[in-house]
């Protein structure tokens, strides 16, 4: 497909996302007094973001991703974290703020838990509701693609995150294909929680940050549009919440998912067994999932926006569960074990794992590998992505060739390594774009 065609398809797919409130993700939180705290979410989209799991250590130098803009936030990561990132897809796109490719380990965190038991969930909120501020007065700024990373790096709990948001502004950033001037962006909102059960939801409406904070069950569910106040108002239409309508809504649209998740959470079994609780949470969040191949509305032109992965976070055992929808297995990461092994210590390198590999199952804490090269070797990531796709298709010889090429890239130094990096990045980029 020509570059011109790919770029326009990319923009059309992003624009189409605003046509229906069926699109997006769901997040739920169980935070009843006297019981372990758990949360869960789904990632739903028109295409796979080729998500990766990363382990980010303390002491990393970060910035807000605003390029040369003087008020770009600068910070050093105070806490280590495990994150799920859309960087497999995003890493081949250009930032409208910097004019460069998005950075694999810095941009694109959609989900994460840090070593203090604080977690973030970045979800889509339609652009007709989301309005990013254009400037932050005397405050420093960061793009919405570094928002989750900033809070995980610097905050130990919800109270600290709510306070931190008073001192920064969240900036829009255009996402474009290499060589194209036009780009598009995503509207977002965020849910956060910590091991105490405290919770907050952040929404950027008309350029102003709206904060909904507390242990209230009103803040235990977040889907997509409309914003939270309208979702809570819609809830009152149903008999279970004081209204007249007796039947629970069963569509995949955001407001229907919000009602169902709130209803099922109300009657979830309670247990001190966090593994059992994770199972209960999985049964509820699965009820909001969109099956592969299911159109999002009665109009087939709107496309298919299925659930690609599900996460469950256990704050008592500090366990990050993650399940790829096309694999039958769930995997998990033990955050305490990472800390005990020194993998979150300052000076350690970023670790990464492709969680979509079909052979992975169970505890994968020891399966992460160091990011190689200067900060992160995008060629290695691109080759790993290609190898995974080809292995799934049974193309063993191609996998071997790619692995050999990856070894050569690591071994070759100086200018030769730079050339290999650029070439492999281009190959991986072209392959990923052909999948959209």
Secondary structure, 3 states (H helix, E strand, C coil): CCHHHHHHHHHHHHHHHHHCCCCCCEEEEECCCCCCCEEEEEEECCCCCCCEEEEECCCCEEECCCCCCCCECEEECCCCEEEEECHHHHCCEEECCCCCECCCCCCCEEEEEECCCEEEEEEECCCCCECCCCCCCCCEEEECCCHHHHHHHHCCCHHHHHHHCCCEEEECCCEEECCCCCCECCCEEEEEEECCCCEEEEEEECCEEEEEECCCHHHCEECCCCCHHHHHHHHCCEHHHCCCECCCCCCCCHHHHHHHHHHHHHCCCCCCCHHHHHHHHHHHHHCCCCCCCCECCCCHHHCECCEEEEEEEECCCCEEEEEECCCCCEEEEEHHHHHHCCCCCCCCCCEEECCCCCCCCEECHHHCEECCCCCCCHHHHHHHHHHHHHHHCCCHHHHHHHHHHHHHHHHCCHHHHHHHHHHHHHHHHHHHHHHC
